[in-house]
Amino acid sequence: MSDYPPIADHGLIGDLQTAALVTTDGSIDWFCCPRFDSPSVFAALLDQERGGYFRIRATGTGVTSRQLYFPDTAILITRFMTEDGVGEVVDFMPPAGKQPTANHRILRMMRCVRGQISFEVDIAPRFDYGRKEHETQLVEQGAVFVTEDLSLTLHAVREPGDERLAQVRVDGGDIHIDYAMTTGDVRGLVLESAAEGPPREIRVAEFTAMFEDATTFWREWLSKSTYTGRWREMLQRSAITLKLMTYAPTGALVAAPTAGLPEQVGGERNWDYRYTWVRDASFSVYALLGMGFTEEAAEFCAWLRDRVQEKTTGKGGPLNIMYRVDGSSDLVEESLEHLEGYRGSRPVRIGNGASDQRQMDIFGEALDSIYFADQHGIELGHNGWIALRGIVDWLTDHWDLPGEGIWETRGGQKDFTYGRVMSWVAFDRAIRMASEHGRPGAVDRWTNSRDTIYNQVMQRGWNEKVGAFVQHYDDTVLDSSMLRMATVGMITPDDPMWLSTLDAMETELVVDSLVYRYNPAASPDGLAGDEGTFSLCTFNYVDALARAGRLEEARLIFEKMLTYANHVGLYSEEIGSTGEQLGNFPQAFTHLALIDAAITLNAALDQAKAGGRHTAPDVAAARRQADAAAT
């Protein structure tokens, strides 16, 4: 188990249709092809022996490594220092475009920066999560790894007739290459799926041109950002990370590019996150528009609009909680029993059994994002409105159904307070859109449902004994999902009931600024084991504190949270008790919440500074001004 790198010891590269994780010692130990949700080719992250990997590492005495991103790009550089010299491995994937394709390329450039250095390369693909055998064909210009469904072509980067740097051998279908390099030497490898022809010799100049093209793409894209406030570098890195997790042909954002990484090492909370959650819509639209990425927000809204117009008739109602990136919903869950899991964390699950759960909050999140986008010029057409109206009409008759809740618990359906809050949001946003655009709808019925929910939440969601809004009715358990209650406008951020809720959460769910989702011991969720603090919730806590005017506290917690990012600014789902990152990596929800919290806090700090230290800031107004300026 000691062979498994910490989850945080990875950087992310991708081409906007799939992605790969690269360890700090130069190993690609996770890569699915041709899409995020396709079977893996390299999955050593989940099984060192059976998963497969593409490793480039320096050999010699006293080897150490460092990793960074080439500034303002998604190009990853892993530097190796030895007693004899310094070398670099530069990893990137050229953007694959907006048309779905099976053709993807991983480019790996090796160069000797100083002295002498030797690189050892091991290419050991294990197709279909290690379940499918392959044939290896070695030729002078490279190699081909062949299965009946997918082939990978390896191209050599070198100068014509130059054989002096590399020694190649094949062992049991895997390829091993040794490179001996001196100062100034540059060589590389390109691994390509669905290549049009056989392996070919790529000149160093051509390889360098592809690097420059990728650099230009990322810098031109990032230049669209309008955010100029505090923590700009961290927000830009989060934005690039979110872009890497967006499937360009549809605009869908995956929750994470990985599957099976544990929320507790050795435990069973190991889920497949390579899908798109409707819930992410609210966060992504707010975050993307807040930074000025209007095109990405519009594309995600178009994906969401298509889901709304499909009129799904699943167990959870007219909208599923999650979909594949192409909008399909075949997410049958299964366990890969042949894989041991990250550091023995089993089962390794693919698919997601929560896809057919009833989670009543998703309707509010969908309506909230559509309304927010509408306010910023991304309007809903007639057919979209008719479909949306149908969902709201369905909700009118079903909003009081119990569900599994935002955290996809498997302990039975309950009357989750957060689900009611977001149902209130759905009605509120639909009423606003109908009124502002003069569109037809059963506004009187919607208004009655909205007001009934409001009264119910204030009476049954509030627990006088605890002094807080609780997880579900008739209980005393706290839940950090309720941190969104003031953000969505159901309660004012200075209401005594809300301030009391924040105080109760601080006592029960906050540990040194880190926030737990809820206490599984107090509210059994149908799963064994425990989990770490949830990074999304910590950033939501920052947002809630800022809106409540507790700016110094919010800023300190935000700054502390930034120290939990990994060496290249990425976050997984959770933070463990010793500060280690846990869960699928990197997690979109966390990076979305980081951006959202930063924009809110920055706007509040600016307003407080402009108004004087003794002036209470109107945080909601400040955030609205910031959003308007961004778009």
VEXLODREN-56993 format. One line per field, with one value per residue (C-alpha): residue in three letters; x, y, z. Coordinates in nm, 3 decimals, always signed. Example, Ala and Ser with C-alpha at 12.3 -4.5 7.8 and 13.67 -1.06 7.14 Angstrom:
<nodes>
code = Ala; Ser
px = +1.230; +1.367
py = -0.450; -0.106
pz = +0.780; +0.714
</nodes>
This chain:
<nodes>
code = Met; Ser; Asp; Tyr; Pro; Pro; Ile; Ala; Asp; His; Gly; Leu; Ile; Gly; Asp; Leu; Gln; Thr; Ala; Ala; Leu; Val; Thr; Thr; Asp; Gly; Ser; Ile; Asp; Trp; Phe; Cys; Cys; Pro; Arg; Phe; Asp; Ser; Pro; Ser; Val; Phe; Ala; Ala; Leu; Leu; Asp; Gln; Glu; Arg; Gly; Gly; Tyr; Phe; Arg; Ile; Arg; Ala; Thr; Gly; Thr; Gly; Val; Thr; Ser; Arg; Gln; Leu; Tyr; Phe; Pro; Asp; Thr; Ala; Ile; Leu; Ile; Thr; Arg; Phe; Met; Thr; Glu; Asp; Gly; Val; Gly; Glu; Val; Val; Asp; Phe; Met; Pro; Pro; Ala; Gly; Lys; Gln; Pro; Thr; Ala; Asn; His; Arg; Ile; Leu; Arg; Met; Met; Arg; Cys; Val; Arg; Gly; Gln; Ile; Ser; Phe; Glu; Val; Asp; Ile; Ala; Pro; Arg; Phe; Asp; Tyr; Gly; Arg; Lys; Glu; His; Glu; Thr; Gln; Leu; Val; Glu; Gln; Gly; Ala; Val; Phe; Val; Thr; Glu; Asp; Leu; Ser; Leu; Thr; Leu; His; Ala; Val; Arg; Glu; Pro; Gly; Asp; Glu; Arg; Leu; Ala; Gln; Val; Arg; Val; Asp; Gly; Gly; Asp; Ile; His; Ile; Asp; Tyr; Ala; Met; Thr; Thr; Gly; Asp; Val; Arg; Gly; Leu; Val; Leu; Glu; Ser; Ala; Ala; Glu; Gly; Pro; Pro; Arg; Glu; Ile; Arg; Val; Ala; Glu; Phe; Thr; Ala; Met; Phe; Glu; Asp; Ala; Thr; Thr; Phe; Trp; Arg; Glu; Trp; Leu; Ser; Lys; Ser; Thr; Tyr; Thr; Gly; Arg; Trp; Arg; Glu; Met; Leu; Gln; Arg; Ser; Ala; Ile; Thr; Leu; Lys; Leu; Met; Thr; Tyr; Ala; Pro; Thr; Gly; Ala; Leu; Val; Ala; Ala; Pro; Thr; Ala; Gly; Leu; Pro; Glu; Gln; Val; Gly; Gly; Glu; Arg; Asn; Trp; Asp; Tyr; Arg; Tyr; Thr; Trp; Val; Arg; Asp; Ala; Ser; Phe; Ser; Val; Tyr; Ala; Leu; Leu; Gly; Met; Gly; Phe; Thr; Glu; Glu; Ala; Ala; Glu; Phe; Cys; Ala; Trp; Leu; Arg; Asp; Arg; Val; Gln; Glu; Lys; Thr; Thr; Gly; Lys; Gly; Gly; Pro; Leu; Asn; Ile; Met; Tyr; Arg; Val; Asp; Gly; Ser; Ser; Asp; Leu; Val; Glu; Glu; Ser; Leu; Glu; His; Leu; Glu; Gly; Tyr; Arg; Gly; Ser; Arg; Pro; Val; Arg; Ile; Gly; Asn; Gly; Ala; Ser; Asp; Gln; Arg; Gln; Met; Asp; Ile; Phe; Gly; Glu; Ala; Leu; Asp; Ser; Ile; Tyr; Phe; Ala; Asp; Gln; His; Gly; Ile; Glu; Leu; Gly; His; Asn; Gly; Trp; Ile; Ala; Leu; Arg; Gly; Ile; Val; Asp; Trp; Leu; Thr; Asp; His; Trp; Asp; Leu; Pro; Gly; Glu; Gly; Ile; Trp; Glu; Thr; Arg; Gly; Gly; Gln; Lys; Asp; Phe; Thr; Tyr; Gly; Arg; Val; Met; Ser; Trp; Val; Ala; Phe; Asp; Arg; Ala; Ile; Arg; Met; Ala; Ser; Glu; His; Gly; Arg; Pro; Gly; Ala; Val; Asp; Arg; Trp; Thr; Asn; Ser; Arg; Asp; Thr; Ile; Tyr; Asn; Gln; Val; Met; Gln; Arg; Gly; Trp; Asn; Glu; Lys; Val; Gly; Ala; Phe; Val; Gln; His; Tyr; Asp; Asp; Thr; Val; Leu; Asp; Ser; Ser; Met; Leu; Arg; Met; Ala; Thr; Val; Gly; Met; Ile; Thr; Pro; Asp; Asp; Pro; Met; Trp; Leu; Ser; Thr; Leu; Asp; Ala; Met; Glu; Thr; Glu; Leu; Val; Val; Asp; Ser; Leu; Val; Tyr; Arg; Tyr; Asn; Pro; Ala; Ala; Ser; Pro; Asp; Gly; Leu; Ala; Gly; Asp; Glu; Gly; Thr; Phe; Ser; Leu; Cys; Thr; Phe; Asn; Tyr; Val; Asp; Ala; Leu; Ala; Arg; Ala; Gly; Arg; Leu; Glu; Glu; Ala; Arg; Leu; Ile; Phe; Glu; Lys; Met; Leu; Thr; Tyr; Ala; Asn; His; Val; Gly; Leu; Tyr; Ser; Glu; Glu; Ile; Gly; Ser; Thr; Gly; Glu; Gln; Leu; Gly; Asn; Phe; Pro; Gln; Ala; Phe; Thr; His; Leu; Ala; Leu; Ile; Asp; Ala; Ala; Ile; Thr; Leu; Asn; Ala; Ala; Leu; Asp; Gln; Ala; Lys; Ala; Gly; Gly; Arg; His; Thr; Ala; Pro; Asp; Val; Ala; Ala; Ala; Arg; Arg; Gln; Ala; Asp; Ala; Ala; Ala; Thr
px = +0.000; +0.299; +0.339; +0.027; +0.103; -0.104; -0.412; -0.280; +0.045; -0.106; -0.146; -0.423; -0.392; -0.668; -0.803; -1.163; -1.303; -1.098; -0.820; -0.522; -0.358; +0.019; +0.204; +0.484; +0.730; +0.614; +0.361; +0.026; -0.178; -0.528; -0.653; -0.987; -1.040; -1.207; -1.422; -1.415; -1.664; -1.504; -1.318; -0.967; -0.645; -0.425; -0.566; -0.269; -0.427; -0.682; -0.456; -0.079; -0.049; -0.352; -0.441; -0.173; +0.045; +0.264; +0.567; +0.862; +1.104; +1.464; +1.712; +2.034; +2.145; +1.955; +1.659; +1.401; +1.112; +0.898; +0.586; +0.428; +0.204; +0.351; +0.207; -0.154; -0.191; -0.289; +0.060; +0.226; +0.601; +0.763; +1.124; +1.377; +1.695; +1.979; +2.343; +2.446; +2.192; +1.844; +1.572; +1.208; +0.905; +0.645; +0.296; -0.008; -0.295; -0.383; -0.750; -0.969; -1.232; -1.609; -1.695; -1.691; -1.389; -1.203; -0.875; -0.682; -0.313; -0.096; +0.229; +0.527; +0.844; +1.171; +1.462; +1.792; +1.828; +2.171; +2.444; +2.345; +2.027; +1.876; +1.504; +1.334; +1.005; +0.746; +0.429; +0.192; -0.167; -0.444; -0.754; -1.112; -1.017; -0.760; -1.014; -0.906; -0.586; -0.393; -0.136; +0.178; +0.329; +0.676; +0.808; +1.102; +0.901; +0.711; +0.451; +0.081; -0.116; -0.415; -0.750; -1.068; -1.228; -0.943; -0.587; -0.317; -0.033; +0.303; +0.499; +0.867; +0.989; +1.343; +1.562; +1.593; +1.844; +1.915; +1.925; +2.187; +1.956; +1.708; +1.716; +1.383; +1.254; +0.918; +0.825; +0.491; +0.312; +0.463; +0.729; +1.039; +1.266; +1.588; +1.709; +2.054; +2.057; +2.296; +2.238; +2.016; +1.884; +1.508; +1.310; +0.957; +0.668; +0.317; +0.049; -0.248; -0.584; -0.761; -0.462; -0.516; -0.196; +0.094; +0.352; +0.557; +0.873; +0.793; +1.064; +1.146; +1.048; +0.701; +0.660; +0.767; +0.512; +0.235; +0.353; +0.336; -0.011; -0.138; +0.018; -0.156; -0.491; -0.488; -0.361; -0.613; -0.891; -0.782; -0.759; -1.141; -1.155; -1.276; -1.190; -0.931; -0.986; -0.799; -0.664; -0.671; -0.410; -0.601; -0.927; -0.760; -0.615; -0.959; -1.109; -0.854; -0.924; -1.297; -1.233; -1.028; -1.328; -1.575; -1.677; -1.649; -1.903; -2.190; -2.061; -2.125; -1.903; -1.804; -1.797; -1.444; -1.241; -1.185; -1.378; -1.333; -1.106; -1.208; -1.363; -1.201; -0.895; -0.995; -1.366; -1.657; -1.743; -1.582; -1.795; -1.775; -1.785; -1.724; -2.075; -2.261; -2.486; -2.774; -2.686; -2.355; -2.551; -2.623; -2.262; -2.108; -2.324; -2.262; -1.887; -1.833; -2.036; -1.869; -1.533; -1.662; -1.663; -1.997; -1.949; -1.890; -2.188; -2.408; -2.294; -2.369; -2.709; -2.776; -2.690; -2.921; -3.199; -3.179; -3.221; -3.521; -3.684; -3.638; -3.924; -3.762; -4.002; -3.770; -3.819; -3.708; -3.945; -3.903; -3.531; -3.258; -2.999; -2.710; -2.632; -2.343; -2.166; -2.365; -2.693; -2.767; -2.860; -2.739; -2.540; -2.588; -2.354; -2.119; -1.813; -1.477; -1.394; -1.059; -0.919; -0.793; -0.881; -0.670; -0.466; -0.711; -1.029; -1.294; -1.529; -1.418; -1.743; -1.818; -2.155; -2.356; -2.650; -2.762; -2.864; -3.226; -3.263; -3.521; -3.343; -3.587; -3.324; -3.220; -3.527; -3.435; -3.074; -3.180; -3.426; -3.180; -2.908; -3.145; -3.283; -2.936; -2.820; -3.136; -3.048; -2.712; -2.832; -2.850; -3.224; -3.455; -3.651; -4.017; -3.971; -3.738; -3.993; -4.275; -4.061; -3.953; -4.313; -4.402; -4.136; -4.265; -4.621; -4.504; -4.327; -4.648; -4.799; -4.489; -4.268; -4.354; -4.223; -3.939; -3.604; -3.247; -3.108; -2.816; -2.554; -2.713; -2.749; -2.853; -3.032; -3.387; -3.593; -3.659; -3.804; -3.473; -3.496; -3.252; -3.477; -3.766; -3.552; -3.451; -3.811; -3.895; -3.618; -3.766; -4.106; -3.956; -3.740; -4.022; -4.254; -3.988; -3.923; -4.292; -4.345; -4.036; -4.088; -4.468; -4.469; -4.767; -4.772; -4.982; -4.835; -5.110; -5.052; -4.675; -4.707; -4.922; -4.668; -4.380; -4.546; -4.653; -4.296; -4.162; -4.394; -4.321; -3.944; -3.964; -4.184; -4.057; -3.706; -3.621; -3.541; -3.580; -3.384; -3.082; -3.126; -3.073; -3.224; -3.168; -3.101; -3.452; -3.780; -3.838; -3.468; -3.178; -2.899; -2.721; -2.631; -2.395; -2.606; -2.818; -2.535; -2.697; -3.018; -2.910; -2.724; -3.043; -3.239; -3.482; -3.358; -3.168; -2.806; -2.853; -3.171; -3.127; -3.242; -2.973; -2.697; -2.794; -2.771; -2.419; -2.319; -2.462; -2.276; -1.954; -1.992; -2.088; -1.959; -1.654; -1.307; -1.025; -1.218; -1.287; -1.652; -1.813; -2.123; -2.306; -2.236; -2.297; -2.305; -2.594; -2.770; -2.700; -2.665; -2.671; -2.293; -2.015; -1.720; -1.653; -1.534; -1.327; -1.436; -1.603; -1.411; -1.721; -1.887; -1.588; -1.604; -1.982; -1.917; -1.685; -1.959; -2.218; -1.990; -1.915; -2.284; -2.344; -2.084; -1.826; -1.558; -1.242; -1.349; -1.447; -1.115; -0.908; -1.095; -1.061; -0.687; -0.651; -0.842; -0.605; -0.322; -0.501; -0.468; -0.207; +0.123; -0.043; -0.360; -0.596; -0.852; -1.009; -1.351; -1.249; -0.972; -0.875; -0.788; -0.416; -0.473; -0.455; -0.682; -0.950; -1.214; -1.227; -0.974; -0.987; -1.346; -1.538; -1.777; -1.486; -1.331; -1.670; -1.732; -1.384; -1.454; -1.799; -1.676; -1.382; -1.602; -1.848; -1.576; -1.376; -1.683; -1.770; -1.415; -1.408; -1.739; -1.636; -1.312; -1.495; -1.754; -1.516; -1.439; -1.745; -1.990; -2.178; -2.143; -2.443; -2.283; -2.570; -2.559; -2.181; -2.201; -2.464; -2.241; -1.945; -2.148; -2.278; -1.926; -1.799; -2.053
py = +0.000; +0.231; +0.236; +0.449; +0.822; +1.060; +1.173; +1.529; +1.433; +1.475; +1.736; +1.735; +1.758; +1.725; +1.808; +1.911; +1.566; +1.353; +1.402; +1.236; +1.256; +1.283; +1.209; +1.424; +1.153; +1.150; +0.865; +0.891; +0.664; +0.762; +0.810; +0.716; +0.711; +0.840; +1.030; +1.117; +0.838; +0.578; +0.273; +0.343; +0.273; +0.369; +0.311; +0.238; +0.489; +0.219; -0.084; -0.060; -0.409; -0.438; -0.079; +0.024; +0.335; +0.550; +0.643; +0.867; +0.910; +1.009; +0.752; +0.801; +0.910; +1.147; +1.201; +1.459; +1.605; +1.917; +1.993; +2.312; +2.441; +2.647; +2.990; +3.056; +2.717; +2.354; +2.239; +2.047; +2.044; +1.781; +1.869; +1.609; +1.701; +1.451; +1.471; +1.466; +1.696; +1.844; +1.732; +1.807; +1.621; +1.848; +1.696; +1.828; +1.729; +1.944; +2.057; +1.806; +2.053; +2.066; +1.762; +1.426; +1.228; +0.910; +1.076; +1.204; +1.270; +1.276; +1.460; +1.400; +1.603; +1.511; +1.751; +1.779; +2.125; +2.089; +1.827; +1.469; +1.282; +0.944; +0.884; +0.549; +0.509; +0.236; +0.218; -0.046; +0.007; -0.200; -0.153; -0.155; -0.111; -0.388; -0.642; -0.664; -0.810; -0.623; -0.696; -0.485; -0.417; -0.257; -0.077; +0.154; +0.477; +0.365; +0.106; +0.020; -0.125; -0.305; -0.430; -0.500; -0.179; +0.068; +0.109; +0.340; +0.448; +0.554; +0.804; +0.877; +1.236; +1.252; +1.375; +1.156; +0.876; +0.957; +0.634; +0.732; +0.843; +0.558; +0.186; +0.005; -0.336; -0.511; -0.718; -0.900; -0.639; -0.344; -0.115; -0.001; +0.275; +0.415; +0.761; +0.899; +1.275; +1.567; +1.943; +2.067; +1.728; +1.721; +1.408; +1.291; +1.054; +1.101; +0.849; +0.878; +0.702; +0.630; +0.749; +0.785; +0.605; +0.400; +0.533; +0.815; +1.001; +1.348; +1.614; +1.817; +2.138; +2.000; +1.893; +2.237; +2.397; +2.186; +2.306; +2.667; +2.615; +2.471; +2.761; +3.011; +2.835; +2.842; +3.197; +3.332; +3.150; +3.277; +3.632; +3.633; +3.646; +3.980; +3.910; +4.152; +4.113; +3.938; +3.582; +3.620; +3.352; +3.090; +3.173; +3.148; +2.810; +2.695; +2.825; +2.633; +2.322; +2.356; +2.406; +2.084; +1.902; +2.038; +1.815; +2.061; +1.900; +1.958; +2.202; +1.950; +1.970; +1.642; +1.638; +1.495; +1.310; +1.012; +0.719; +0.514; +0.742; +0.699; +0.947; +0.735; +0.522; +0.158; +0.244; +0.185; +0.546; +0.516; +0.666; +0.733; +1.109; +1.120; +1.248; +1.578; +1.669; +1.912; +2.046; +2.174; +2.404; +2.662; +2.681; +2.670; +2.940; +3.173; +3.104; +3.119; +3.435; +3.584; +3.552; +3.664; +3.325; +3.387; +3.134; +2.845; +2.946; +2.964; +2.621; +2.464; +2.633; +2.491; +2.144; +2.197; +2.332; +2.015; +1.803; +2.014; +1.969; +1.591; +1.552; +1.265; +1.036; +0.874; +0.791; +1.138; +1.328; +1.514; +1.576; +1.330; +1.429; +1.336; +1.243; +1.139; +1.420; +1.352; +1.379; +1.005; +0.854; +0.491; +0.501; +0.148; +0.095; -0.203; -0.299; -0.384; -0.674; -0.744; -0.405; -0.367; +0.004; +0.298; +0.172; -0.116; +0.095; -0.135; -0.170; +0.021; +0.141; +0.255; +0.395; +0.556; +0.396; +0.735; +0.843; +0.737; +0.882; +1.146; +1.463; +1.749; +2.022; +1.980; +2.164; +2.474; +2.457; +2.418; +2.709; +2.925; +2.884; +2.941; +3.255; +3.388; +3.329; +3.500; +3.804; +3.816; +3.792; +3.414; +3.395; +3.096; +3.055; +2.963; +2.585; +2.601; +2.801; +2.560; +2.267; +2.456; +2.547; +2.179; +2.097; +2.371; +2.245; +1.894; +2.036; +2.209; +1.865; +1.692; +1.936; +1.776; +1.431; +1.296; +1.228; +1.110; +1.462; +1.651; +1.412; +1.109; +0.918; +0.554; +0.542; +0.604; +0.901; +1.189; +1.540; +1.716; +2.086; +2.180; +2.008; +2.225; +2.539; +2.470; +2.389; +2.736; +2.867; +2.687; +2.851; +3.190; +3.197; +3.071; +3.343; +3.607; +3.489; +3.473; +3.824; +3.987; +3.843; +3.830; +3.455; +3.230; +3.013; +2.908; +3.189; +3.182; +2.812; +2.860; +3.150; +2.945; +2.659; +2.898; +3.060; +2.726; +2.597; +2.912; +2.879; +2.509; +2.557; +2.833; +2.619; +2.262; +2.318; +2.539; +2.359; +2.587; +2.356; +2.350; +2.712; +2.631; +2.510; +2.133; +1.860; +1.724; +1.779; +1.646; +1.598; +1.786; +1.703; +1.995; +1.993; +2.230; +2.225; +2.480; +2.731; +2.810; +2.931; +3.295; +3.281; +3.193; +3.462; +3.262; +3.435; +3.757; +3.707; +3.919; +3.747; +3.630; +3.280; +3.267; +3.403; +3.146; +2.872; +2.984; +2.974; +2.623; +2.501; +2.654; +2.453; +2.118; +2.104; +2.333; +2.216; +2.472; +2.639; +2.311; +2.210; +1.866; +1.797; +1.642; +1.392; +1.037; +0.901; +1.131; +1.088; +0.738; +0.752; +0.380; +0.351; +0.226; +0.436; +0.805; +1.084; +1.400; +1.761; +1.865; +2.137; +2.264; +2.326; +2.516; +2.759; +2.785; +2.872; +3.153; +3.285; +3.268; +3.447; +3.719; +3.775; +3.794; +4.071; +3.861; +3.961; +3.914; +3.565; +3.483; +3.607; +3.411; +3.088; +3.146; +3.206; +2.894; +2.691; +2.801; +2.627; +2.292; +2.309; +2.077; +2.192; +2.310; +2.458; +2.161; +2.029; +1.691; +1.641; +1.625; +1.700; +1.424; +1.459; +1.503; +1.748; +1.491; +1.521; +1.251; +1.158; +1.208; +1.451; +1.727; +1.804; +2.060; +2.145; +2.260; +2.479; +2.628; +2.708; +2.857; +3.099; +3.185; +3.247; +3.456; +3.680; +3.735; +3.800; +4.025; +4.236; +4.264; +4.365; +4.627; +4.772; +4.772; +4.949; +5.210; +5.271; +5.284; +5.016; +5.092; +5.069; +4.739; +4.623; +4.528; +4.206; +4.101; +4.435; +4.418; +4.070; +4.183; +4.469; +4.234; +3.990; +4.271; +4.406; +4.060; +4.010
pz = +0.000; +0.045; -0.334; -0.372; -0.394; -0.183; -0.374; -0.357; -0.531; -0.877; -1.143; -1.404; -1.782; -2.040; -2.384; -2.293; -2.367; -2.130; -1.876; -1.709; -1.366; -1.344; -1.018; -0.883; -0.988; -1.349; -1.369; -1.547; -1.320; -1.436; -1.792; -1.949; -2.324; -2.533; -2.276; -1.908; -1.839; -2.068; -1.933; -1.810; -1.997; -1.702; -1.353; -1.127; -0.891; -0.808; -0.841; -0.871; -1.016; -1.246; -1.329; -1.580; -1.605; -1.829; -1.622; -1.700; -1.414; -1.364; -1.245; -1.058; -0.714; -0.486; -0.720; -0.607; -0.802; -0.813; -1.013; -1.142; -1.418; -1.699; -1.607; -1.711; -1.883; -1.823; -1.924; -1.642; -1.576; -1.355; -1.268; -1.159; -0.971; -0.937; -0.831; -1.198; -1.356; -1.385; -1.623; -1.699; -1.825; -1.986; -2.012; -2.197; -2.425; -2.729; -2.713; -2.896; -3.019; -2.983; -3.193; -3.013; -3.121; -3.036; -3.130; -2.827; -2.770; -2.461; -2.530; -2.301; -2.364; -2.191; -2.176; -1.996; -1.847; -1.686; -1.668; -1.746; -1.668; -1.749; -1.789; -1.752; -1.938; -1.875; -2.082; -1.944; -2.063; -1.908; -2.118; -1.984; -1.617; -1.657; -1.781; -2.145; -2.292; -2.562; -2.831; -2.867; -3.210; -3.203; -3.511; -3.577; -3.534; -3.223; -3.126; -3.129; -2.837; -2.989; -2.859; -3.053; -2.924; -2.883; -3.007; -2.878; -3.106; -2.965; -3.173; -3.105; -3.087; -3.219; -3.501; -3.815; -3.781; -3.417; -3.218; -2.963; -2.680; -2.649; -2.579; -2.627; -2.520; -2.495; -2.193; -2.179; -2.389; -2.201; -2.344; -2.157; -2.284; -2.134; -2.233; -2.154; -2.210; -2.172; -2.150; -2.431; -2.541; -2.607; -2.686; -2.625; -2.679; -2.810; -2.715; -2.951; -2.958; -3.287; -3.489; -3.864; -3.953; -3.818; -3.571; -3.713; -3.627; -3.490; -3.512; -3.202; -3.383; -3.457; -3.097; -2.978; -3.211; -3.051; -2.710; -2.825; -2.974; -2.645; -2.454; -2.681; -2.645; -2.267; -2.235; -2.484; -2.302; -1.961; -2.092; -2.110; -1.732; -1.599; -1.235; -1.095; -0.721; -0.441; -0.478; -0.856; -0.921; -0.719; -0.897; -1.236; -1.150; -1.037; -1.361; -1.571; -1.365; -1.427; -1.797; -1.798; -1.650; -1.907; -2.197; -2.485; -2.724; -2.480; -2.218; -1.939; -1.632; -1.464; -1.086; -1.101; -1.365; -1.132; -0.986; -0.671; -0.468; -0.103; +0.136; +0.406; +0.324; +0.357; +0.368; +0.132; +0.041; -0.301; -0.577; -0.949; -1.008; -1.385; -1.451; -1.455; -1.163; -1.216; -0.871; -1.006; -1.237; -0.972; -0.860; -1.206; -1.359; -1.064; -1.065; -1.441; -1.488; -1.181; -1.357; -1.695; -1.871; -2.039; -2.319; -2.079; -1.866; -2.176; -2.295; -1.958; -1.952; -2.300; -2.171; -1.874; -2.099; -2.307; -1.993; -1.889; -2.231; -2.229; -1.977; -1.792; -1.609; -1.358; -0.992; -0.889; -1.116; -1.447; -1.395; -1.306; -1.048; -1.279; -1.638; -1.855; -2.036; -2.354; -2.165; -2.146; -1.811; -1.819; -1.497; -1.369; -1.074; -1.057; -0.855; -1.012; -0.784; -0.954; -0.847; -0.491; -0.474; -0.366; -0.069; -0.029; -0.038; -0.176; -0.350; -0.659; -0.812; -1.166; -1.262; -0.986; -0.808; -0.675; -1.025; -0.973; -0.625; -0.545; -0.442; -0.423; -0.413; -0.779; -0.909; -0.715; -0.829; -1.192; -1.174; -0.981; -1.241; -1.532; -1.366; -1.283; -1.640; -1.767; -1.558; -1.733; -2.090; -2.137; -2.194; -2.215; -2.539; -2.576; -2.589; -2.292; -2.093; -2.173; -2.054; -1.744; -1.668; -1.685; -1.423; -1.192; -1.235; -1.142; -0.839; -0.731; -0.671; -0.535; -0.344; -0.008; -0.106; +0.108; -0.060; -0.011; +0.015; -0.134; +0.004; -0.167; +0.157; +0.141; +0.473; +0.352; +0.238; +0.475; +0.475; +0.424; +0.506; +0.230; -0.024; +0.090; +0.078; -0.282; -0.377; -0.245; -0.472; -0.773; -0.725; -0.645; -0.960; -1.182; -1.051; -1.115; -1.471; -1.554; -1.417; -1.566; -1.914; -1.917; -1.977; -1.909; -1.602; -1.304; -1.099; -0.836; -0.767; -0.768; -0.523; -0.290; -0.295; -0.239; +0.061; +0.208; +0.189; +0.349; +0.646; +0.678; +0.679; +0.937; +1.162; +1.112; +0.976; +1.272; +1.598; +1.898; +2.126; +1.896; +1.795; +1.430; +1.106; +1.104; +0.850; +0.831; +1.008; +1.358; +1.432; +1.591; +1.342; +1.176; +0.807; +0.633; +0.316; +0.503; +0.459; +0.124; +0.284; +0.304; -0.027; -0.216; -0.033; +0.176; +0.490; +0.539; +0.647; +0.961; +1.078; +1.442; +1.346; +1.079; +1.301; +1.563; +1.298; +1.206; +1.572; +1.614; +1.306; +1.434; +1.753; +1.599; +1.240; +1.226; +1.334; +1.295; +1.011; +0.826; +0.792; +0.803; +0.593; +0.889; +1.164; +1.027; +1.381; +1.471; +1.136; +0.993; +0.616; +0.540; +0.497; +0.721; +0.828; +0.857; +0.630; +0.632; +0.627; +0.304; +0.119; -0.061; +0.274; +0.406; +0.117; +0.160; +0.523; +0.412; +0.184; +0.462; +0.711; +0.458; +0.391; +0.767; +0.792; +0.977; +0.730; +0.935; +1.034; +0.677; +0.541; +0.792; +0.719; +0.344; +0.375; +0.589; +0.334; +0.059; +0.246; +0.198; -0.180; -0.325; -0.474; -0.799; -0.645; -0.678; -0.427; -0.382; -0.228; +0.139; +0.388; +0.632; +0.998; +0.925; +0.639; +0.359; +0.058; +0.027; -0.227; -0.600; -0.740; -0.837; -0.744; -0.947; -0.663; -0.444; -0.711; -0.798; -0.432; -0.398; -0.683; -0.551; -0.195; -0.315; -0.530; -0.245; +0.012; -0.218; -0.299; +0.070; +0.167; -0.107; +0.005; +0.369; +0.279; +0.072; +0.344; +0.639; +0.893; +1.106; +0.816; +0.784; +0.422; +0.213; +0.090; -0.133; -0.314; -0.341; -0.493; -0.743; -0.850; -0.889; -1.101; -1.320; -1.372; -1.466; -1.743
</nodes>
